[in-house]
Amino acid sequence: MMADFLETTVDEFIFRVAADRLYSPDGVWVQELERNHVRLGLSDFFQQRNGDVAFAAVQPVGTALAIDDEIASIETIKVNLSIPSPLSGKVAAVNSILTTQPEKINQDPYGEGWLCEIEARAWDSESKHFLSPQEYFEKMKKDAEEEVKK
């Protein structure tokens, strides 16, 4: 099933927010796959704002994470980024396609471009800190409009 999207155009850029997951304020999406097992990726706005991904390294399976620990490092043509984990837990799976095709993050940020899966330690309490798709959409739209003004 394809996700429904909230979509806006700012300047000549189209930004989409998948409506079937939650978001950290800085643009990491989190989708619960099953109880306490979540998939993480980068929002469309995040990947567009930071440029074409040339390299992506995700923490290996078994890595224990606290909130804000580095979950992945991404190199784009513009910038090198450390992606903070929005929740605590343990890395359960890594998207191996990113090893050879890191551009999937740009091409399909809500699908094939996911980063990893985490066994969440405290999903019920930590998930309350995420933004709903609508809340993230409003924040992203505001951020995008401010960037256009610069």
C-alpha positions in Angstrom: 0.0 0.0 0.0 1.3 3.4 -0.9 1.4 6.1 1.8 -0.8 9.1 1.4 1.2 12.4 1.3 0.8 15.9 2.4 2.3 18.0 -0.3 3.3 21.7 -0.8 5.2 23.7 -3.4 7.6 26.3 -2.1 9.3 28.3 -4.8 9.8 25.7 -7.5 10.3 22.8 -5.0 7.7 20.2 -4.2 7.9 18.8 -0.7 6.0 15.7 0.4 5.3 14.4 3.9 4.2 10.7 4.2 1.0 10.7 6.4 1.6 7.2 7.8 4.5 7.9 10.2 5.8 10.3 12.8 8.6 12.8 12.6 11.4 14.3 14.7 11.6 18.1 14.5 14.8 17.8 12.5 13.3 15.6 9.8 13.9 12.0 10.7 10.8 9.9 10.1 9.8 7.0 12.3 7.3 4.3 11.3 6.2 1.6 13.7 6.3 -1.8 11.9 5.2 -3.9 14.8 5.2 -3.4 18.6 8.4 -1.6 19.6 10.0 -2.2 16.2 10.4 0.9 14.1 11.9 1.9 10.7 13.7 5.2 10.4 14.5 7.4 7.4 14.9 11.0 6.3 12.1 13.2 5.2 11.7 14.5 1.7 12.4 18.0 2.9 15.6 16.9 4.8 17.0 15.1 1.8 16.2 18.0 -0.7 17.6 20.6 1.6 20.9 18.8 2.1 21.6 17.8 -1.5 22.4 14.6 -3.4 23.6 11.8 -1.1 27.0 10.4 -2.2 27.6 8.2 0.9 25.6 6.8 3.7 26.9 4.8 6.7 24.4 3.5 9.2 25.4 2.1 12.7 25.7 -1.7 12.5 23.0 -4.2 13.7 23.3 -4.6 17.5 24.4 -1.0 18.2 22.8 0.3 21.4 21.4 3.8 21.0 20.3 6.5 23.3 18.4 9.5 22.1 20.7 11.8 20.0 23.4 9.2 19.5 24.6 9.1 15.9 22.4 6.6 14.0 24.0 7.4 10.6 26.4 9.7 8.8 25.5 11.0 5.4 27.8 12.8 2.9 26.1 14.9 0.3 27.5 17.1 -2.4 26.8 20.0 0.0 27.6 18.8 3.5 28.5 16.0 5.8 25.8 15.2 8.4 25.5 13.2 11.5 22.0 11.9 11.9 20.9 11.8 15.6 18.7 8.9 16.7 15.3 10.2 17.7 14.7 7.3 20.1 16.5 4.8 22.3 16.9 1.1 21.5 19.1 -1.2 19.5 19.7 -1.3 15.7 17.8 -4.4 14.4 18.4 -4.0 10.7 20.3 -1.8 8.3 19.2 -1.0 4.7 22.0 -2.7 2.8 21.0 -1.1 -0.5 22.5 2.2 0.7 26.0 0.7 0.6 25.9 0.7 -3.2 23.0 3.0 -3.9 23.0 5.9 -1.3 21.1 8.0 -3.8 17.9 6.0 -2.9 17.7 8.4 0.1 17.0 11.1 -2.5 15.0 9.1 -5.0 12.6 7.4 -2.5 13.1 8.8 1.0 9.9 7.2 2.3 10.4 3.8 0.6 13.6 2.1 -0.6 15.7 5.0 1.0 15.0 4.0 4.6 18.0 4.0 6.9 17.5 1.3 9.6 15.1 -0.5 11.9 15.3 -0.2 15.6 14.0 -2.3 18.5 12.7 0.7 20.5 13.5 0.6 24.2 10.7 3.0 25.3 8.5 3.5 22.3 5.3 4.2 24.2 6.8 7.1 26.1 9.3 8.4 23.5 6.8 8.3 20.6 4.9 11.1 22.4 7.7 13.5 21.6 7.4 13.1 17.8 5.4 15.4 15.5 2.3 14.1 13.7 2.5 14.3 9.9 0.4 17.4 10.0 2.6 19.1 12.6 5.8 18.2 10.7 4.2 19.4 7.5 3.4 22.8 9.0 7.0 23.1 10.4 8.6 22.0 7.2 6.5 24.4 5.1 7.5 27.3 7.4 11.2 26.3 7.3 11.1 26.0 3.5 9.4 29.4 3.1 12.0 31.0 5.4 14.9 29.4 3.4 13.5 30.8 0.1 13.6 34.3 1.7 17.3 34.0 2.4 
